[in-house]
Amino acid sequence: MRKILIVEDQALARTYLCACVEKCADCQVAGTLFRADAALQRCNEGPIDLILMDICTESDSDGLAAAESIKKIYPQIKIVMVTSMLEGRFLDRARKIGADSFWYKDSPSGDLVGVIEGTLSGKHFWPDGVPSVRLGNTLSCELSDREIETLRLLCEGKTNAEIAVKLHVGESSVRTYINRMLEKTGYTNRNRLMIAAVGKRMVVPGCWIEEQEENQ
């Protein structure tokens, strides 16, 4: 019987993941954790074959960092990153740390059963890209990479000047990116744009992703 560890801080999602594991052939739930930073210790205590690892867990415990630490010590443990957040940096970071598969929570439950069983057999499952969400009059996929990065930095509270330094462009370029986004989305000001981006989980404000990337 293959042992699956579930790391998920939301009760409803945790129940859902457990139900999916129970549908998998020759699999059983080996335990559930609320915090990602407790997963390594659980791996030390006994054999685990696969981890369903939520990216954002209780007390801001980072599932990506936990997965990276586990892979360095236990490379044989399969890890499926799980999230409802549509932040593109999560997908990129998961690839870099060596996660085996990636699954969005809004996908059908039947898909997850196949992902678990396939990952255990050595396959890898990755979405083609981040799902698009509607921002006012446009879709997130219709924003350029520069516009999305500007939007992320705005949501993190950066000023135009700070964004310009971060992107290595002039402040006039930053204003252009913002104005283009407002034109595309139809929002009347940057605050409405930021509220929509965060509310629809397209952007997850916070410095921990940035700090990890800079330390690579």
C-alpha positions as protocol buffer text, in pm:
chain_id: "A"
residue {
  index: 1
  type: MET
  ca { x: 0 y: 0 z: 0 }
}
residue {
  index: 2
  type: ARG
  ca { x: 149 y: 335 z: -109 }
}
residue {
  index: 3
  type: LYS
  ca { x: 140 y: 608 z: 154 }
}
residue {
  index: 4
  type: ILE
  ca { x: 21 y: 958 z: 64 }
}
residue {
  index: 5
  type: LEU
  ca { x: 83 y: 1259 z: 289 }
}
residue {
  index: 6
  type: ILE
  ca { x: -158 y: 1551 z: 254 }
}
residue {
  index: 7
  type: VAL
  ca { x: -44 y: 1902 z: 345 }
}
residue {
  index: 8
  type: GLU
  ca { x: -348 y: 2133 z: 333 }
}
residue {
  index: 9
  type: ASP
  ca { x: -471 y: 2386 z: 590 }
}
residue {
  index: 10
  type: GLN
  ca { x: -830 y: 2424 z: 466 }
}
residue {
  index: 11
  type: ALA
  ca { x: -1065 y: 2162 z: 613 }
}
residue {
  index: 12
  type: LEU
  ca { x: -1291 y: 2135 z: 307 }
}
residue {
  index: 13
  type: ALA
  ca { x: -999 y: 2103 z: 67 }
}
residue {
  index: 14
  type: ARG
  ca { x: -830 y: 1852 z: 297 }
}
residue {
  index: 15
  type: THR
  ca { x: -1142 y: 1632 z: 298 }
}
residue {
  index: 16
  type: TYR
  ca { x: -1158 y: 1659 z: -80 }
}
residue {
  index: 17
  type: LEU
  ca { x: -793 y: 1554 z: -121 }
}
residue {
  index: 18
  type: CYS
  ca { x: -839 y: 1261 z: 116 }
}
residue {
  index: 19
  type: ALA
  ca { x: -1138 y: 1144 z: -87 }
}
residue {
  index: 20
  type: CYS
  ca { x: -931 y: 1158 z: -406 }
}
residue {
  index: 21
  type: VAL
  ca { x: -653 y: 950 z: -247 }
}
residue {
  index: 22
  type: GLU
  ca { x: -907 y: 690 z: -139 }
}
residue {
  index: 23
  type: LYS
  ca { x: -1011 y: 650 z: -503 }
}
residue {
  index: 24
  type: CYS
  ca { x: -653 y: 575 z: -609 }
}
residue {
  index: 25
  type: ALA
  ca { x: -546 y: 216 z: -655 }
}
residue {
  index: 26
  type: ASP
  ca { x: -332 y: 73 z: -373 }
}
residue {
  index: 27
  type: CYS
  ca { x: -306 y: 408 z: -191 }
}
residue {
  index: 28
  type: GLN
  ca { x: -386 y: 527 z: 158 }
}
residue {
  index: 29
  type: VAL
  ca { x: -366 y: 857 z: 346 }
}
residue {
  index: 30
  type: ALA
  ca { x: -60 y: 840 z: 571 }
}
residue {
  index: 31
  type: GLY
  ca { x: -148 y: 1161 z: 752 }
}
residue {
  index: 32
  type: THR
  ca { x: -261 y: 1520 z: 711 }
}
residue {
  index: 33
  type: LEU
  ca { x: -76 y: 1835 z: 809 }
}
residue {
  index: 34
  type: PHE
  ca { x: -183 y: 2199 z: 831 }
}
residue {
  index: 35
  type: ARG
  ca { x: 165 y: 2346 z: 788 }
}
residue {
  index: 36
  type: ALA
  ca { x: 412 y: 2276 z: 509 }
}
residue {
  index: 37
  type: ASP
  ca { x: 713 y: 2323 z: 735 }
}
residue {
  index: 38
  type: ALA
  ca { x: 606 y: 2013 z: 933 }
}
residue {
  index: 39
  type: ALA
  ca { x: 622 y: 1785 z: 629 }
}
residue {
  index: 40
  type: LEU
  ca { x: 995 y: 1714 z: 640 }
}
residue {
  index: 41
  type: GLN
  ca { x: 974 y: 1593 z: 1000 }
}
residue {
  index: 42
  type: ARG
  ca { x: 688 y: 1361 z: 904 }
}
residue {
  index: 43
  type: CYS
  ca { x: 901 y: 1219 z: 621 }
}
residue {
  index: 44
  type: ASN
  ca { x: 1177 y: 1153 z: 875 }
}
residue {
  index: 45
  type: GLU
  ca { x: 938 y: 952 z: 1090 }
}
residue {
  index: 46
  type: GLY
  ca { x: 833 y: 693 z: 835 }
}
residue {
  index: 47
  type: PRO
  ca { x: 803 y: 605 z: 467 }
}
residue {
  index: 48
  type: ILE
  ca { x: 604 y: 838 z: 242 }
}
residue {
  index: 49
  type: ASP
  ca { x: 558 y: 768 z: -128 }
}
residue {
  index: 50
  type: LEU
  ca { x: 390 y: 1089 z: -241 }
}
residue {
  index: 51
  type: ILE
  ca { x: 297 y: 1427 z: -94 }
}
residue {
  index: 52
  type: LEU
  ca { x: 5 y: 1644 z: -201 }
}
residue {
  index: 53
  type: MET
  ca { x: 158 y: 1976 z: -102 }
}
residue {
  index: 54
  type: ASP
  ca { x: -50 y: 2292 z: -86 }
}
residue {
  index: 55
  type: ILE
  ca { x: 156 y: 2599 z: -173 }
}
residue {
  index: 56
  type: CYS
  ca { x: 9 y: 2845 z: 79 }
}
residue {
  index: 57
  type: THR
  ca { x: -50 y: 2681 z: 417 }
}
residue {
  index: 58
  type: GLU
  ca { x: -123 y: 2781 z: 776 }
}
residue {
  index: 59
  type: SER
  ca { x: 78 y: 3071 z: 923 }
}
residue {
  index: 60
  type: ASP
  ca { x: 218 y: 3151 z: 576 }
}
residue {
  index: 61
  type: SER
  ca { x: 419 y: 2828 z: 580 }
}
residue {
  index: 62
  type: ASP
  ca { x: 555 y: 2792 z: 227 }
}
residue {
  index: 63
  type: GLY
  ca { x: 481 y: 2466 z: 47 }
}
residue {
  index: 64
  type: LEU
  ca { x: 735 y: 2535 z: -226 }
}
residue {
  index: 65
  type: ALA
  ca { x: 1018 y: 2580 z: 23 }
}
residue {
  index: 66
  type: ALA
  ca { x: 911 y: 2267 z: 209 }
}
residue {
  index: 67
  type: ALA
  ca { x: 898 y: 2066 z: -113 }
}
residue {
  index: 68
  type: GLU
  ca { x: 1245 y: 2183 z: -210 }
}
residue {
  index: 69
  type: SER
  ca { x: 1389 y: 2075 z: 127 }
}
residue {
  index: 70
  type: ILE
  ca { x: 1221 y: 1735 z: 107 }
}
residue {
  index: 71
  type: LYS
  ca { x: 1344 y: 1672 z: -248 }
}
residue {
  index: 72
  type: LYS
  ca { x: 1703 y: 1739 z: -145 }
}
residue {
  index: 73
  type: ILE
  ca { x: 1690 y: 1475 z: 129 }
}
residue {
  index: 74
  type: TYR
  ca { x: 1433 y: 1233 z: -12 }
}
residue {
  index: 75
  type: PRO
  ca { x: 1447 y: 1264 z: -392 }
}
residue {
  index: 76
  type: GLN
  ca { x: 1249 y: 941 z: -428 }
}
residue {
  index: 77
  type: ILE
  ca { x: 939 y: 1096 z: -268 }
}
residue {
  index: 78
  type: LYS
  ca { x: 700 y: 1219 z: -535 }
}
residue {
  index: 79
  type: ILE
  ca { x: 553 y: 1565 z: -478 }
}
residue {
  index: 80
  type: VAL
  ca { x: 240 y: 1707 z: -639 }
}
residue {
  index: 81
  type: MET
  ca { x: 207 y: 2080 z: -578 }
}
residue {
  index: 82
  type: VAL
  ca { x: -155 y: 2182 z: -522 }
}
residue {
  index: 83
  type: THR
  ca { x: -299 y: 2533 z: -528 }
}
residue {
  index: 84
  type: SER
  ca { x: -604 y: 2744 z: -602 }
}
residue {
  index: 85
  type: MET
  ca { x: -386 y: 3050 z: -660 }
}
residue {
  index: 86
  type: LEU
  ca { x: -334 y: 3155 z: -1022 }
}
residue {
  index: 87
  type: GLU
  ca { x: -1 y: 3326 z: -952 }
}
residue {
  index: 88
  type: GLY
  ca { x: 228 y: 3240 z: -1244 }
}
residue {
  index: 89
  type: ARG
  ca { x: 541 y: 3246 z: -1031 }
}
residue {
  index: 90
  type: PHE
  ca { x: 418 y: 2943 z: -839 }
}
residue {
  index: 91
  type: LEU
  ca { x: 420 y: 2728 z: -1150 }
}
residue {
  index: 92
  type: ASP
  ca { x: 768 y: 2845 z: -1251 }
}
residue {
  index: 93
  type: ARG
  ca { x: 909 y: 2795 z: -903 }
}
residue {
  index: 94
  type: ALA
  ca { x: 761 y: 2445 z: -871 }
}
residue {
  index: 95
  type: ARG
  ca { x: 947 y: 2337 z: -1184 }
}
residue {
  index: 96
  type: LYS
  ca { x: 1275 y: 2480 z: -1056 }
}
residue {
  index: 97
  type: ILE
  ca { x: 1263 y: 2299 z: -722 }
}
residue {
  index: 98
  type: GLY
  ca { x: 1200 y: 1961 z: -885 }
}
residue {
  index: 99
  type: ALA
  ca { x: 834 y: 1899 z: -804 }
}
residue {
  index: 100
  type: ASP
  ca { x: 695 y: 1604 z: -998 }
}
residue {
  index: 101
  type: SER
  ca { x: 351 y: 1737 z: -1088 }
}
residue {
  index: 102
  type: PHE
  ca { x: 129 y: 2043 z: -1044 }
}
residue {
  index: 103
  type: TRP
  ca { x: -249 y: 2051 z: -1000 }
}
residue {
  index: 104
  type: TYR
  ca { x: -498 y: 2338 z: -972 }
}
residue {
  index: 105
  type: LYS
  ca { x: -773 y: 2281 z: -717 }
}
residue {
  index: 106
  type: ASP
  ca { x: -1045 y: 2394 z: -956 }
}
residue {
  index: 107
  type: SER
  ca { x: -968 y: 2099 z: -1184 }
}
residue {
  index: 108
  type: PRO
  ca { x: -1205 y: 1797 z: -1172 }
}
residue {
  index: 109
  type: SER
  ca { x: -1141 y: 1547 z: -892 }
}
residue {
  index: 110
  type: GLY
  ca { x: -1107 y: 1267 z: -1147 }
}
residue {
  index: 111
  type: ASP
  ca { x: -807 y: 1449 z: -1290 }
}
residue {
  index: 112
  type: LEU
  ca { x: -631 y: 1443 z: -953 }
}
residue {
  index: 113
  type: VAL
  ca { x: -677 y: 1068 z: -917 }
}
residue {
  index: 114
  type: GLY
  ca { x: -502 y: 1023 z: -1250 }
}
residue {
  index: 115
  type: VAL
  ca { x: -231 y: 1270 z: -1151 }
}
residue {
  index: 116
  type: ILE
  ca { x: -161 y: 1084 z: -825 }
}
residue {
  index: 117
  type: GLU
  ca { x: -150 y: 740 z: -985 }
}
residue {
  index: 118
  type: GLY
  ca { x: 50 y: 863 z: -1284 }
}
residue {
  index: 119
  type: THR
  ca { x: 301 y: 1053 z: -1069 }
}
residue {
  index: 120
  type: LEU
  ca { x: 356 y: 745 z: -854 }
}
residue {
  index: 121
  type: SER
  ca { x: 437 y: 551 z: -1172 }
}
residue {
  index: 122
  type: GLY
  ca { x: 700 y: 807 z: -1274 }
}
residue {
  index: 123
  type: LYS
  ca { x: 498 y: 1037 z: -1499 }
}
residue {
  index: 124
  type: HIS
  ca { x: 485 y: 1415 z: -1470 }
}
residue {
  index: 125
  type: PHE
  ca { x: 176 y: 1631 z: -1502 }
}
residue {
  index: 126
  type: TRP
  ca { x: 206 y: 2003 z: -1566 }
}
residue {
  index: 127
  type: PRO
  ca { x: -57 y: 2247 z: -1692 }
}
residue {
  index: 128
  type: ASP
  ca { x: 24 y: 2417 z: -2021 }
}
residue {
  index: 129
  type: GLY
  ca { x: 6 y: 2747 z: -1841 }
}
residue {
  index: 130
  type: VAL
  ca { x: -174 y: 2943 z: -1573 }
}
residue {
  index: 131
  type: PRO
  ca { x: -554 y: 2949 z: -1621 }
}
residue {
  index: 132
  type: SER
  ca { x: -684 y: 3285 z: -1738 }
}
residue {
  index: 133
  type: VAL
  ca { x: -921 y: 3497 z: -1532 }
}
residue {
  index: 134
  type: ARG
  ca { x: -1133 y: 3792 z: -1637 }
}
residue {
  index: 135
  type: LEU
  ca { x: -1016 y: 4134 z: -1527 }
}
residue {
  index: 136
  type: GLY
  ca { x: -1286 y: 4381 z: -1621 }
}
residue {
  index: 137
  type: ASN
  ca { x: -1308 y: 4392 z: -1999 }
}
residue {
  index: 138
  type: THR
  ca { x: -1017 y: 4160 z: -2071 }
}
residue {
  index: 139
  type: LEU
  ca { x: -859 y: 3828 z: -1979 }
}
residue {
  index: 140
  type: SER
  ca { x: -539 y: 3802 z: -1778 }
}
residue {
  index: 141
  type: CYS
  ca { x: -370 y: 3624 z: -2070 }
}
residue {
  index: 142
  type: GLU
  ca { x: -412 y: 3941 z: -2276 }
}
residue {
  index: 143
  type: LEU
  ca { x: -182 y: 4136 z: -2046 }
}
residue {
  index: 144
  type: SER
  ca { x: 185 y: 4141 z: -2144 }
}
residue {
  index: 145
  type: ASP
  ca { x: 454 y: 3994 z: -1920 }
}
residue {
  index: 146
  type: ARG
  ca { x: 573 y: 4345 z: -1835 }
}
residue {
  index: 147
  type: GLU
  ca { x: 221 y: 4454 z: -1745 }
}
residue {
  index: 148
  type: ILE
  ca { x: 168 y: 4152 z: -1521 }
}
residue {
  index: 149
  type: GLU
  ca { x: 500 y: 4206 z: -1342 }
}
residue {
  index: 150
  type: THR
  ca { x: 410 y: 4573 z: -1293 }
}
residue {
  index: 151
  type: LEU
  ca { x: 74 y: 4465 z: -1152 }
}
residue {
  index: 152
  type: ARG
  ca { x: 242 y: 4224 z: -908 }
}
residue {
  index: 153
  type: LEU
  ca { x: 471 y: 4497 z: -782 }
}
residue {
  index: 154
  type: LEU
  ca { x: 179 y: 4741 z: -748 }
}
residue {
  index: 155
  type: CYS
  ca { x: -6 y: 4484 z: -538 }
}
residue {
  index: 156
  type: GLU
  ca { x: 300 y: 4454 z: -316 }
}
residue {
  index: 157
  type: GLY
  ca { x: 277 y: 4826 z: -241 }
}
residue {
  index: 158
  type: LYS
  ca { x: 564 y: 4944 z: -462 }
}
residue {
  index: 159
  type: THR
  ca { x: 567 y: 5301 z: -594 }
}
residue {
  index: 160
  type: ASN
  ca { x: 619 y: 5385 z: -961 }
}
residue {
  index: 161
  type: ALA
  ca { x: 981 y: 5474 z: -883 }
}
residue {
  index: 162
  type: GLU
  ca { x: 1042 y: 5144 z: -702 }
}
residue {
  index: 163
  type: ILE
  ca { x: 882 y: 4948 z: -984 }
}
residue {
  index: 164
  type: ALA
  ca { x: 1101 y: 5128 z: -1236 }
}
residue {
  index: 165
  type: VAL
  ca { x: 1415 y: 5027 z: -1045 }
}
residue {
  index: 166
  type: LYS
  ca { x: 1296 y: 4669 z: -1012 }
}
residue {
  index: 167
  type: LEU
  ca { x: 1216 y: 4636 z: -1384 }
}
residue {
  index: 168
  type: HIS
  ca { x: 1518 y: 4841 z: -1497 }
}
residue {
  index: 169
  type: VAL
  ca { x: 1302 y: 5085 z: -1691 }
}
residue {
  index: 170
  type: GLY
  ca { x: 1211 y: 5451 z: -1661 }
}
residue {
  index: 171
  type: GLU
  ca { x: 914 y: 5575 z: -1457 }
}
residue {
  index: 172
  type: SER
  ca { x: 748 y: 5681 z: -1781 }
}
residue {
  index: 173
  type: SER
  ca { x: 748 y: 5317 z: -1893 }
}
residue {
  index: 174
  type: VAL
  ca { x: 586 y: 5213 z: -1566 }
}
residue {
  index: 175
  type: ARG
  ca { x: 313 y: 5472 z: -1617 }
}
residue {
  index: 176
  type: THR
  ca { x: 263 y: 5340 z: -1969 }
}
residue {
  index: 177
  type: TYR
  ca { x: 224 y: 4980 z: -1842 }
}
residue {
  index: 178
  type: ILE
  ca { x: -32 y: 5091 z: -1585 }
}
residue {
  index: 179
  type: ASN
  ca { x: -229 y: 5302 z: -1834 }
}
residue {
  index: 180
  type: ARG
  ca { x: -237 y: 5015 z: -2082 }
}
residue {
  index: 181
  type: MET
  ca { x: -376 y: 4782 z: -1818 }
}
residue {
  index: 182
  type: LEU
  ca { x: -643 y: 5034 z: -1724 }
}
residue {
  index: 183
  type: GLU
  ca { x: -737 y: 5076 z: -2090 }
}
residue {
  index: 184
  type: LYS
  ca { x: -758 y: 4699 z: -2146 }
}
residue {
  index: 185
  type: THR
  ca { x: -953 y: 4622 z: -1828 }
}
residue {
  index: 186
  type: GLY
  ca { x: -1171 y: 4930 z: -1816 }
}
residue {
  index: 187
  type: TYR
  ca { x: -1100 y: 4993 z: -1448 }
}
residue {
  index: 188
  type: THR
  ca { x: -1103 y: 5360 z: -1358 }
}
residue {
  index: 189
  type: ASN
  ca { x: -793 y: 5353 z: -1137 }
}
residue {
  index: 190
  type: ARG
  ca { x: -506 y: 5133 z: -1025 }
}
residue {
  index: 191
  type: ASN
  ca { x: -668 y: 5054 z: -690 }
}
residue {
  index: 192
  type: ARG
  ca { x: -965 y: 4885 z: -856 }
}
residue {
  index: 193
  type: LEU
  ca { x: -727 y: 4694 z: -1080 }
}
residue {
  index: 194
  type: MET
  ca { x: -522 y: 4573 z: -784 }
}
residue {
  index: 195
  type: ILE
  ca { x: -829 y: 4468 z: -585 }
}
residue {
  index: 196
  type: ALA
  ca { x: -953 y: 4263 z: -881 }
}
residue {
  index: 197
  type: ALA
  ca { x: -614 y: 4098 z: -941 }
}
residue {
  index: 198
  type: VAL
  ca { x: -577 y: 3993 z: -576 }
}
residue {
  index: 199
  type: GLY
  ca { x: -943 y: 3899 z: -536 }
}
residue {
  index: 200
  type: LYS
  ca { x: -929 y: 3667 z: -836 }
}
residue {
  index: 201
  type: ARG
  ca { x: -605 y: 3508 z: -706 }
}
residue {
  index: 202
  type: MET
  ca { x: -408 y: 3617 z: -1010 }
}
residue {
  index: 203
  type: VAL
  ca { x: -155 y: 3793 z: -789 }
}
residue {
  index: 204
  type: VAL
  ca { x: -47 y: 3684 z: -441 }
}
residue {
  index: 205
  type: PRO
  ca { x: 120 y: 3982 z: -271 }
}
residue {
  index: 206
  type: GLY
  ca { x: 417 y: 3901 z: -54 }
}
residue {
  index: 207
  type: CYS
  ca { x: 793 y: 3911 z: -64 }
}
residue {
  index: 208
  type: TRP
  ca { x: 872 y: 3548 z: 18 }
}
residue {
  index: 209
  type: ILE
  ca { x: 866 y: 3434 z: -347 }
}
residue {
  index: 210
  type: GLU
  ca { x: 1090 y: 3720 z: -448 }
}
residue {
  index: 211
  type: GLU
  ca { x: 1332 y: 3655 z: -163 }
}
residue {
  index: 212
  type: GLN
  ca { x: 1365 y: 3287 z: -249 }
}
residue {
  index: 213
  type: GLU
  ca { x: 1428 y: 3360 z: -616 }
}
residue {
  index: 214
  type: GLU
  ca { x: 1697 y: 3612 z: -531 }
}
residue {
  index: 215
  type: ASN
  ca { x: 1870 y: 3354 z: -310 }
}
residue {
  index: 216
  type: GLN
  ca { x: 1890 y: 3092 z: -585 }
}
